[in-house]
Amino acid sequence: MRKAKPIYYYNSAPLLARAIISFSFIIYCLVCILPILLMVAVSFTTQEEVVVRGYQFLPAAFSATAYRFLFEDPMVVGRSYLNTIVIVTTGVILNVIISAMYAFAISRPDFRLKRYFITVVLITMVFSGGLPAFYYVYAVILGLRNNMLAMLLPGLCNGFYILVMNTFFRQSVPNEIVESARIDGSPEINTFFRIVLPISTPILATVAIFTALFYWNDFFNCMIYISEPHMYNLQYTMQRALMNLEAVKRQVMSSGASSTMIYATMRDIPGESIRMAMVVVGIGPIILIYPFFQRYFVSGLTLGSVKE
């Protein structure tokens, strides 16, 4: 019999190897953390300091002008946050359930139409009707102009997530468990929700994270379907704030004032700092939520990474 190769752990490795591994992880952590710290620092820097001295980790002149401009009307930002949270929460729950039900059905060997439904999923991943057809279906046929469903439905089901879930169910949910539940008289829907889903937490959390990121960062659907300000999501609200700032700059430049007056005005208008402030406001909740799902995220990607 062939001897199994010994497994080397970190504590049993030589001192030099441990030092190299630790140093490598420290560098990797710094590469990930320092850009975020720099972004936060720039968001609290005056525009003049950014223009003169560039990006700095320690601002020479502290200023919250960018945040004051962004939160000029707290009710607008608060309402946008609420709209985004509602869309993200609803979209994640529905997407995970619908994708899991579809994937579980095509993962069972006794499902006769699974090849047909897998082909349907692959077609949606390869072919697209384009933006005109996309807009016509949602705005004209479904009549979802100024409707929150216009921001919810486009990301409600994703073919890639279905295929990843399908692989996970085939590898991690033995058919014997499902057959045993059927013998005991359990309905299919009861088997799915009470037996299959509880043992599929890693892949569900993985799909939930990806879906949440899609809905949280989406501003395009809001831009083309929503014209009522009280229905804007957070990303589009911040995008409009940036466009308003650029419009003010263009107006100042074309006002015909002296160069000294233009420079003094432009110096007080946040440019780079408000961009960084928008990023800080936009990624804050995601950074706080991600650590709680990280362990499920890694294991879910590993278990569902090989598609069959």
C-alpha positions as CSV (number, residue, x, y, z in Angstrom):
1,M,0.0,0.0,0.0
2,R,1.2,3.5,-0.8
3,K,1.8,5.7,2.2
4,A,-0.3,8.8,2.5
5,K,1.6,12.0,2.2
6,P,2.0,13.9,5.5
7,I,0.0,17.0,6.0
8,Y,2.0,20.0,7.0
9,Y,0.3,22.6,9.3
10,Y,1.3,26.2,9.9
11,N,2.5,25.6,13.5
12,S,4.8,22.7,12.4
13,A,6.4,24.6,9.5
14,P,9.9,26.0,9.8
15,L,10.3,29.5,11.2
16,L,11.3,31.0,7.9
17,A,8.3,29.5,6.1
18,R,6.0,30.8,8.8
19,A,7.6,34.3,8.6
20,I,7.1,34.3,4.8
21,I,3.5,33.2,5.1
22,S,2.7,35.8,7.7
23,F,4.5,38.6,5.8
24,S,2.6,37.6,2.6
25,F,-0.8,37.8,4.4
26,I,0.1,41.1,6.0
27,I,0.9,42.6,2.6
28,Y,-2.3,41.2,1.2
29,C,-4.4,42.6,4.0
30,L,-2.7,46.0,3.6
31,V,-3.4,45.9,-0.2
32,C,-7.1,45.3,0.7
33,I,-7.5,47.8,3.6
34,L,-5.3,50.8,2.6
35,P,-7.4,51.8,-0.5
36,I,-10.5,51.9,1.8
37,L,-8.7,54.0,4.4
38,L,-7.4,56.3,1.6
39,M,-10.9,56.6,0.2
40,V,-12.3,57.6,3.6
41,A,-9.5,60.1,4.2
42,V,-10.0,61.8,0.8
43,S,-13.8,62.1,1.5
44,F,-13.0,64.3,4.5
45,T,-10.5,66.4,2.6
46,T,-11.1,69.8,1.0
47,Q,-11.1,70.0,-2.8
48,E,-8.3,72.5,-2.7
49,E,-6.1,70.1,-0.7
50,V,-6.9,67.3,-3.2
51,V,-5.9,69.5,-6.2
52,V,-2.7,70.8,-4.6
53,R,-1.4,67.8,-2.6
54,G,-3.2,64.9,-4.1
55,Y,-4.6,61.9,-2.2
56,Q,-3.3,61.7,1.4
57,F,-4.0,59.3,4.3
58,L,-3.9,62.2,6.8
59,P,-5.8,65.2,5.4
60,A,-4.0,68.5,6.0
61,A,-7.4,70.3,6.1
62,F,-10.3,68.3,7.5
63,S,-13.6,69.1,5.8
64,A,-17.1,67.4,5.8
65,T,-18.2,69.5,2.8
66,A,-18.7,66.4,0.6
67,Y,-21.0,64.8,3.1
68,R,-22.9,68.0,3.7
69,F,-23.5,68.3,0.0
70,L,-24.5,64.7,-0.3
71,F,-26.8,64.8,2.7
72,E,-28.2,68.3,1.9
73,D,-31.7,66.9,2.3
74,P,-31.4,63.9,4.7
75,M,-35.0,62.8,3.9
76,V,-34.0,62.2,0.3
77,V,-31.1,60.0,1.2
78,G,-33.0,58.3,3.9
79,R,-35.9,57.5,1.6
80,S,-33.4,56.2,-1.0
81,Y,-31.8,54.0,1.6
82,L,-35.2,52.6,2.5
83,N,-36.1,51.9,-1.1
84,T,-32.8,50.1,-1.7
85,I,-33.2,48.0,1.5
86,V,-36.7,47.0,0.5
87,I,-35.6,46.0,-3.0
88,V,-32.5,44.2,-1.8
89,T,-34.3,42.2,0.9
90,T,-37.2,41.3,-1.3
91,G,-35.0,40.5,-4.3
92,V,-32.6,38.3,-2.3
93,I,-35.4,36.3,-0.7
94,L,-37.3,35.7,-4.0
95,N,-34.2,35.1,-6.0
96,V,-32.8,32.5,-3.6
97,I,-36.1,30.6,-3.3
98,I,-37.0,30.7,-7.1
99,S,-33.4,29.7,-8.2
100,A,-33.2,27.0,-5.5
101,M,-36.6,25.5,-6.5
102,Y,-35.6,25.5,-10.2
103,A,-32.1,24.1,-9.5
104,F,-33.4,21.4,-7.2
105,A,-35.9,20.2,-9.8
106,I,-33.3,19.8,-12.6
107,S,-30.8,18.2,-10.2
108,R,-33.0,15.1,-9.5
109,P,-32.2,12.1,-11.8
110,D,-35.9,11.1,-12.0
111,F,-37.0,14.4,-13.5
112,R,-37.7,13.6,-17.1
113,L,-37.8,17.2,-18.5
114,K,-34.5,18.3,-16.8
115,R,-32.6,18.5,-20.1
116,Y,-35.3,20.8,-21.6
117,F,-35.2,23.1,-18.6
118,I,-31.4,23.1,-18.5
119,T,-31.4,24.1,-22.2
120,V,-33.8,27.0,-21.3
121,V,-31.4,28.3,-18.7
122,L,-28.4,28.0,-21.1
123,I,-30.3,29.9,-23.8
124,T,-31.0,32.8,-21.4
125,M,-27.3,33.0,-20.6
126,V,-26.1,33.0,-24.2
127,F,-28.7,35.1,-26.0
128,S,-30.2,38.4,-25.1
129,G,-32.8,40.6,-26.8
130,G,-30.8,43.8,-26.1
131,L,-31.8,47.0,-24.4
132,P,-34.7,48.0,-26.8
133,A,-36.5,44.7,-26.2
134,F,-35.6,44.8,-22.6
135,Y,-37.2,48.2,-22.2
136,Y,-40.2,47.4,-24.4
137,V,-41.1,44.3,-22.3
138,Y,-40.9,46.0,-18.9
139,A,-42.1,49.5,-19.8
140,V,-44.7,48.9,-22.5
141,I,-46.0,45.3,-22.2
142,L,-45.8,45.0,-18.4
143,G,-46.4,48.7,-17.8
144,L,-43.8,49.0,-15.0
145,R,-42.8,52.6,-15.5
146,N,-42.5,54.2,-12.0
147,N,-43.0,50.9,-10.4
148,M,-40.7,49.3,-7.9
149,L,-41.1,46.0,-9.7
150,A,-39.1,47.4,-12.6
151,M,-36.0,47.4,-10.2
152,L,-36.9,44.0,-8.8
153,L,-37.8,41.7,-11.7
154,P,-34.7,42.1,-14.0
155,G,-32.5,40.4,-11.3
156,L,-35.0,38.0,-10.0
157,C,-33.6,34.9,-11.6
158,N,-30.1,34.2,-12.9
159,G,-29.1,31.3,-15.0
160,F,-25.6,31.1,-13.6
161,Y,-26.9,30.8,-10.0
162,I,-29.3,28.1,-11.1
163,L,-26.4,26.0,-12.6
164,V,-24.2,26.5,-9.6
165,M,-27.1,25.5,-7.3
166,N,-27.8,22.5,-9.5
167,T,-24.3,21.3,-9.1
168,F,-24.5,21.8,-5.4
169,F,-27.7,19.8,-5.0
170,R,-26.4,17.0,-7.2
171,Q,-23.2,16.7,-5.1
172,S,-24.4,17.5,-1.6
173,V,-28.0,16.4,-1.4
174,P,-28.1,12.6,-1.9
175,N,-31.1,11.3,-3.7
176,E,-31.6,8.7,-0.9
177,I,-32.6,11.5,1.5
178,V,-35.3,12.7,-1.0
179,E,-36.5,9.1,-1.6
180,S,-36.6,8.4,2.1
181,A,-38.8,11.5,2.6
182,R,-41.1,10.4,-0.2
183,I,-41.5,6.9,1.4
184,D,-42.4,8.6,4.7
185,G,-45.2,10.4,2.8
186,S,-43.6,13.9,2.8
187,P,-44.9,16.2,0.0
188,E,-42.3,17.5,-2.4
189,I,-42.7,21.1,-1.2
190,N,-42.3,20.0,2.4
191,T,-39.2,18.0,1.5
192,F,-37.7,20.9,-0.3
193,F,-38.2,23.5,2.5
194,R,-37.7,21.3,5.6
195,I,-35.0,18.9,4.4
196,V,-33.1,20.3,1.4
197,L,-32.8,24.0,2.2
198,P,-31.5,23.5,5.8
199,I,-28.6,21.4,4.5
200,S,-27.9,23.9,1.6
201,T,-27.0,26.9,3.7
202,P,-23.5,27.5,2.0
203,I,-24.8,27.8,-1.5
204,L,-27.9,29.8,-0.4
205,A,-25.7,32.3,1.4
206,T,-23.4,32.5,-1.7
207,V,-26.2,33.3,-4.1
208,A,-27.7,35.7,-1.5
209,I,-24.5,37.7,-1.4
210,F,-24.2,38.0,-5.2
211,T,-27.8,38.9,-5.5
212,A,-27.6,41.5,-2.8
213,L,-24.6,43.1,-4.5
214,F,-26.4,43.2,-7.8
215,Y,-29.5,45.0,-6.3
216,W,-27.4,47.2,-4.1
217,N,-25.2,48.5,-6.9
218,D,-27.9,48.8,-9.5
219,F,-28.8,52.3,-10.7
220,F,-29.4,51.6,-14.4
221,N,-32.9,50.1,-14.0
222,C,-33.9,53.0,-11.8
223,M,-32.5,55.5,-14.3
224,I,-34.5,54.1,-17.3
225,Y,-37.8,53.1,-15.5
226,I,-38.2,55.5,-12.6
227,S,-38.9,59.2,-12.9
228,E,-40.5,59.9,-9.5
229,P,-37.9,61.2,-7.0
230,H,-39.5,59.4,-4.0
231,M,-38.9,56.1,-5.7
232,Y,-35.2,56.5,-6.5
233,N,-32.8,54.0,-5.0
234,L,-29.6,55.0,-3.2
235,Q,-27.2,54.5,-6.1
236,Y,-29.2,56.6,-8.5
237,T,-29.7,59.3,-5.9
238,M,-26.0,59.6,-5.5
239,Q,-25.5,59.5,-9.2
240,R,-27.9,62.4,-9.6
241,A,-26.1,64.3,-6.9
242,L,-22.8,63.9,-8.8
243,M,-24.5,65.0,-12.1
244,N,-25.9,68.1,-10.3
245,L,-22.4,68.9,-9.1
246,E,-21.0,68.6,-12.6
247,A,-23.8,70.8,-13.9
248,V,-22.9,73.5,-11.3
249,K,-19.3,73.3,-12.4
250,R,-20.2,73.8,-16.1
251,Q,-22.4,76.7,-15.2
252,V,-19.6,78.4,-13.2
253,M,-17.1,77.8,-16.1
254,S,-19.5,79.3,-18.6
255,S,-20.7,82.2,-16.5
256,G,-18.1,84.7,-17.9
257,A,-16.7,85.6,-14.5
258,S,-13.0,86.4,-14.0
259,S,-10.5,83.5,-13.7
260,T,-9.9,84.5,-10.0
261,M,-13.6,84.3,-9.2
262,I,-14.0,81.0,-11.1
263,Y,-11.0,79.5,-9.2
264,A,-12.3,80.6,-5.9
265,T,-15.7,79.1,-6.6
266,M,-14.4,75.8,-8.0
267,R,-12.1,75.5,-5.0
268,D,-15.1,75.4,-2.7
269,I,-17.1,72.8,-4.8
270,P,-16.2,69.3,-3.8
271,G,-15.2,67.1,-6.7
272,E,-13.0,64.1,-5.8
273,S,-14.0,64.3,-2.2
274,I,-17.7,63.9,-3.0
275,R,-16.9,60.9,-5.3
276,M,-15.2,59.2,-2.4
277,A,-18.0,60.1,0.0
278,M,-20.4,58.5,-2.4
279,V,-18.4,55.3,-2.4
280,V,-18.2,55.3,1.4
281,V,-21.9,55.7,1.8
282,G,-22.6,53.1,-0.9
283,I,-20.3,50.3,0.3
284,G,-20.7,50.8,4.1
285,P,-23.6,48.4,4.6
286,I,-22.1,45.8,2.3
287,I,-18.8,45.8,4.3
288,L,-20.7,45.4,7.5
289,I,-22.8,42.5,6.3
290,Y,-20.2,40.5,4.4
291,P,-18.2,39.2,7.4
292,F,-21.3,37.4,8.7
293,F,-21.7,35.5,5.4
294,Q,-18.0,35.0,4.6
295,R,-17.7,31.4,5.9
296,Y,-20.8,30.4,3.9
297,F,-19.6,32.3,0.9
298,V,-16.3,30.4,0.7
299,S,-17.7,26.9,1.2
300,G,-20.6,27.6,-1.2
301,L,-18.3,28.6,-4.0
302,T,-16.1,25.5,-3.4
303,L,-18.9,23.1,-3.3
304,G,-20.7,24.5,-6.4
305,S,-17.7,25.5,-8.4
306,V,-17.5,22.4,-10.7
307,K,-20.5,22.4,-13.0
308,E,-21.6,19.1,-14.5
